Amino acid sequence: MKNLQDILYKVAIKQVFGVTNIDVNQIVFDSRKIEKNDVFIAQKGVQVDGHLYINKAIELGATAIVCEDFPSDKKEGITYIQVNDANVALAIMASNFYDNPSTKFQVVGVTGTNGKTTIASLLYQLFHKAGYKVGLLSTVKILVDETEFKATHTTPDSVTINKYLDMMLEAGVEYCFMEVSSHGIHQKRTEGLTFAGGIFTNLSHDHLDYHETFAEYRNVKKKFFDALPKSAFALTNIDDKNGNFMLQNTKAKKYSYALKTLADYKTRILEKQLSGTLIAVDGTEVWTKLIGVFNIYNLTAIIATAELLGLDNLEILTIVSQLESISGRFQYTISEDGITAIVDYAHTPDALKNVLETINDIRTNNENVITVVGCGGDRDKTKRPKMANIASQLSNQAIFTSDNPRTENAQTILDEMEVGVSPENYRKTLTVLDRRQAIKTACKMSKTGDIILIAGKGHENYQEINGVRTHFDDLEEVTNCFKQLKKN
């Protein structure tokens, strides 16, 4: 139990009906999960308005309500607190409820369109290998030191974030690396947190179904850096045209990284192979298992962040050479016949372009590149023709297939993708609605030396069709295909 007055510290309150000097059990924003003596936060969500469930929350045992609009039928014995923004109130209250864990160790946020998961996950790897207890909040998984929990959102809700940060504190964690999504920033989930640093990766076409315009998407990302304290660092990729924009109004100490431009942290690529990349960092040559220019940007951000957090440069570079690629990010397997299959999460036009350019850059002979790609349903439709155009341009063969259609018609998604294919590339495209069959088709079409890219789902081990999730793993599927080909 916590005192409500303590939990409301620093919350901008408009008016109060009832008493705040009461003990409450938990902070809850889903009325279905209310228990006795909980405080219910009524949020005006994208799809549901929590104000409609205030009476239900009280029936289930809530003794305090935080809302933007008072209900007309306020009940005796219940405390009602009116605030300007329930999302902000929830975030600050959640942080207070757990005694502000983000102030007690180093939390670093990573934001941008692509690279968030790789940077956060590899920073976890690096600091773990350096002997520290580390935390991770990512799209792929949540780690409290070495204990793993399932991730459901790129940036979880405010209560969940603070719950895990509190668990990390209890476990003796010294550093936490956290993905910060545009949705999370826009919905104020990171309000009330104290960050030791922020990293900007890049900005390209994504989430325009939610943000409507690219300018709004960019401005939301910038708000994360605007909110960083003076004690923090703000690290930006200045090879990206939006890199400096992110730092315009930040109070944090500003640092830059790049491959092309003069920057505080700069890396040069010396040699590229399918097995890894030789890079030069401040005159020191380092071999990394990571592949692709986009990954060397990620690695440069990782090296810079580790230095800014006080690790020794030689120790950083030694560990960098040991870092392993994370699940579903340029993850590859090679068949006994010498066919390479690469599974990658690339689900934006820019990410797909980066991966295909990397593949074309490292192939040595006349190998064919066969790309299997789809687009998710109930998401930004404007990127569908762009994805198809990139796949057909940069591959010898593009197979368009189902991704996670969710509640949309899968064939309609494919039709919208095909619109983006240029006439000269039609002959290089094929549509196979069933994803399993599409992967099998790619395997059957390939020969020794060819490269198959299976893009869009990466680490995901499910496919969502008509709102129902069933097990589906791209790496499993292509591995099974290779086994079948061997038998035949």
N, C-alpha and C positions, 0 to 999 in steps of 0.2 A: 504494500500500500504506500502511496505517496500523497503528500499534501497538495491539493489543487493549486493553492496560492504559489507554491514553489514551482510547480510545473508551468504556470502561466508567466513566469519571469521573462521579461523582454517581449511578451506578446502585446501587440497594439490592440487594446480593448476599447470598444466604443461605449458599451454600457453593460451592466450586470443586473440580472434579476435573480434574487436569492443570495446565498452565502457562498464564498469561495474558500473559507477556512474549513474544508472537509477533506477527508482521505478518499482517494479513488484507487481502484484496483489496477486498471489498464487503460491505455489510450486506444480507442477503436474507431475506425472510419467505415467499417462494413457492419451495418446494423444486424446482419445475420449472426455475427460473432460476439454480440454483446452478452456480458454476464453481469452478475450483481455488482453494483458499485463502480461500474466502468464509466468513463467519460466518452461521450460520442461526439465525433467531429463530423458535422454535416457539410460535405464538400459539393460544390457545383461542378460535377464531372462533365466529360465530353458527351457521355451517353446517358448518365443517370444523375439526378439531383438528390443528394443526400437529405435535403430538407424534407423530402416527401416521406422519409422513414424515421423522423424524430419521435413520433408517438410509438412506433414499433420498438425503437431502441429503449424507450422508457418502460414499456410493457415487459421487456426482457431484463430490466434491472438497472438501466443507466440512471445515475443520480445527477449527472451534469451534462449539459449540451453546449457545444461550441458551434456557433452558426453565423452566417452573414446576415440573415433576416430572422427576426423573432417570429415564432409561430403565433397565430391569433389566439390560440387556446393554451396559454402557458399554465402548467400544472403546479399546484402548491407542493412544496417540499423538493422541487427540482430546481437546480441552479442553471440559469441560461446566461451564456456569455456571448455577446455580439462582437464580431471582429470584422475588419475590412476584407480580409482574405483568409479563408479557412485553410487553404493549402499552406500558406506561410505559417499560420498558427499551428497547424499540425506538425510541421517540420521543427519549429522552435520548441514546442511542447515535448516532442519525441526526444529531442536532444537533452532537454532538461530532465525528463523522466529517467534517462539513463546516466544522469550526472555528467553530461557533455563529454563523452569519451573521446571525441575527435580532438579535444584540446590537450590530451594527455599522451599522445604519441604522434608520429608523423604520417599524415594522410595526404596522398598525392592523387589528384584527379587528372584523367586523360580524356580529352574531347576532340572531336573532328569526325569527318565522314568515315574514313577508312583507317585502320591501324590501331584503334583503341584496344581491342582484345589482345593483339600481339604485344603491344608495348606494355600493358598492365601485367600480362601473364609472364612475359620474359623478365620484367623487373622483379616479379615475385621469385622467379627461378634464380636470377642473379643474386639477390640479397639472401635467399635461402642457402645458396651454395657458398656465400660469404660468411655463413655461420649465424645469421640473424633469424629471429622468429618473425615471420611475415604474414600479412593478411592479403587477400585478394577478393575484390568484388567485381566480377566480370560476366559477360554474356554466357560464357561456357560453364563456369562454375564459381562457387564461393569457397574460399579456403580460410580457415581460422588456424594459423600455423599449418599443421599437416592434416587437419580434419576437414573433410570435404562435405559441402552441402550443395544441393541442386539449385541452380539459378533459374529464375522464371522471367526476369526482366533484365535489360542491360543495366539500368539504374533502378534498384528496387524502391518501394515506397519508403517514406521517411522513418516510420517505425521500424521496419525491417533493417534498414541501413544502420540505425543506432543500436538495434539489438545485436547485430553482428559485430559492430565496433566495440560494444561493451564486452562481448565474448572474447574478442581479440585482446582487449585490455586485460581481462582475467587470465588469458593464456600467456601473457607476457610478450605479446607482439609489439615490435618497435616501429615497424613500417607497414603501411597498408596502401596498396595501389588499386585504384578504383576507376572503372569506366564511368564517364559522365555523359549521358546521351542528351540530345536536344529536347526530347520529351521530358526527361528528368529535370532539366533546367527550367523549361517552360512551366511545368507543373509544380515548381518550387520544392522538389524533393530534397535538394541539397542545401536549402536555407537552414541556417542554424548550425551548419558544420564549419569547422575551422580547418582549412587546407594549408599544408606546408608548402604546396606547390601545385602548379597547373601546367599541363602540356597540351599544345595544339598541334594536331597532325596535318590535316589538310581539309579542304572543303570542296565537295562536288555534289552532283545531283542526287538527292535522296530525301525521303520523307515529305515531299511536296504535297502529298495527300493530307498531311497534318498541318504543315506550316503555310501552305498555299503559295507563298512566293519564296524565291531563293533569298531575297533580301531579309525577309523575316527569319528564315532558317539561320542565316549568317548572324543576324543581330542577337538571336537567342543564345548562340554559342558564345558571343562576345560577353554576354551578361555574366557568364561564369568567371571570366578574367576581371571584369569590373568589380566583382565582389571579393576578390582575393585580398587578404590583409597585407600591410607593409612588410611584415615579417616573412612572407612567402616569396617564392620565385615563380615567374611566368616564363615558360620556355616555348618558343614558337618556331615553326618551320617557315623561314622567310623565302624559300623557293616557291611557296604557295602564295599566290597574289593576295590572299586574305590574311596572311601571316601577321603582317604589321598592324593590320586593322584590329586584330584581337587585343593588341596591347595598348591601344590609344588612350584608354582611360583607367588602366589598371594602376593600383597603388603598389603592387608587388615589384620586386626587382626583376628587370627585363633581361632575358637571354635569348639568343637565336641559335638555330642549327640549320645546316644546309649541305647539299652536295655540289651545287653550282655557284652559289653566291657567297660572298665574303660573310662569314658568320662567326659567332663565339665558339661554336663547335662545328667542325667541318670534317667530312669523310670523303676519301677518293676511292673509287672502284678500280682495282688493278686487273682483276681476272674473274671471269664468270664461267661456272660449270654447273651441270645438273646436280653435282654433289655438294656445291657450296660456292662461296665467293671470297676472293682475296681482296682485302681493303687496307687502306692506309689511314691511320688515325694519329694526327700530330707527328707524322714521320715514322710511326711504328707500324709495321705490317702485321696484320692479324687475319687468320683464316676463320671464316664463320660458316656454319652449316646452313645458314639462311640464304635463300635464293631470290633474286629479283631486286631491281632498283628500289621498288616500294619498300621492301624489307630492309634495305640498307638505310633508308630514311628512318624507319622504325628503330633500327639498331643505333643510329646516331643519337636519337632522342633518349634512348636507354642509357647510353654511355654518358651523355650530358647530365641526365637526371641523377645517375649514381655519383658523379663527381660533385654535383650541387648538394647532394645529401651527405657528402663527406667521405666517400670511399676513396681508397688509394687508386691512382690511375693504373698502375701496373697490375694490381689485383683485379680491377675491372676488366682490362683487356684479356687477362688470363682466363677469366670466367666466361667472357664473351665467346671465346673459341669453343667453349663446352656447351653453350646454350642449344637446346633442341627446339625445332619447329613445333608449334602447338597444333592440337587436333583440328583438322579441317582447314588449315591455312597452308596452302601449297604442300599438302601431304601427298607423298607419292609412293606407288608400288610398281614393281617391274615384273612382268610375266616371264616364264621360262623361255618364251619365244623372243624376249627382248622388246616387248611393247611396254611403254611407260604410261601409267594412268595417274593423273594428278587430280586430287579432290581439293576444291577451294571454295570458300564461303562467298566469293565474289558475287554480290547481288545488286551492285550498282554499276552504271555504265563505266565510271572511272575505274572501279576495282577490276571489272572484267577486262578492260583495255590494258591495265597494268599487267595482269596475269598473262594475257595472250602476247603482249609485247615481250615479256620476260621469256616465255617459251620460245618465241621466234628468235630471240636474241641468243639463246644458249644452244639451239639445235645446230648440228654441225653439217649434216649431209642433206639428202633430199627427203627427209622424213615428212610424212603428212601430219598435220595437226587437225584432230577431230574434236569438235567442241559440242558437248551436251549441255544445254542451258534452257531454263524456263524463267518465269517471273511469278512472284507470289500474288495471290488473290487478296482482295480487300486492302490493297496498298496502292501507292503512287502509280497510276496508269501511264503517266507521260514518259516514264523511263522504258516502257516495254519495247517500242519500236527502236529506241536507241540501243538497247541491249542486243536486239536481233541484228541491227546494222553492224555493230562492232564484231559480233561473233562471225557473221558471214564475210566480213572484210578481212579479218585477221586469221581465219581458219581455212584449211583446204576443204573441210566439210563441217557444216553446222547442223546439228540435230536439235530442233526445238521440241521441248517436252514439258510435261507438267512439273511444277515446283511444289508449292503448298497452295493449291487453289482456294483453300478455306471455303467460303460460302459462294464463291463465284464459279461460273461455268468454265472448266479448264480449256475447252475448245475456243471459247470467246477470247480468253487470254492469249492463246496462240495466234488467233486471227489478228489481234491487235499488235502482236510482235511482228508478224510477217509484213505488215504495212511498211516497216522501216527498212526492209531489204531492197537494195538498189537492183535494177533490172539485170545488170551484168553479173550479179551474185546469186540470182535465183537458182541457177544450176547447181550451186554448192550447198543448197539447203534441203532439209528433209524434215517432215513433221511426224513425230511418233508420240501420240498422246500419253501412253503409259510409260512412266519414267523407267521402270525396270526393263521394259522392252527396248527403250531408247538406249540404255546402257549396253544391253546385249547387242543391239544393232551396231553400236560404235565398236565393240570388241570384234565382231565378225567382219567389219569393214577394214580393220587395221591389220597391218603386217609388221614384221620385225623392224624395229627402229621408230615406228610411229608413236605419236604422243596423243593420248586421249585426255582432254580436260573435261571434268564433270563439275560444273559451276553452279553456285547459288545456295547450296544447303550446307556444305562444309561439315561442321561438327554435329549438325542435327541428326538425331537418330529416329526421326519420325517423319511422316507425311500427313498433312492435314487436308482432308477432302470432305466437303459438306459438313464442316465443323467437327469431324471425327478424326482423331489422331491414331494412326497405326504405325507399327515399327517399320522404319525404312532408313537404311544407312548406306550412303553412296559408296563408301570404301568397301563395305561388306559385299555390296552388289557386284562391283567390278572385280573384286577378288574371287568371288564365286564364278563369275564369267570366265576369268582366266583359267580356273580349275577345269571348267567344262570344256573349254577349247583344247586343253591339254589332253583330256580323255578322248576327245573326238579326233 
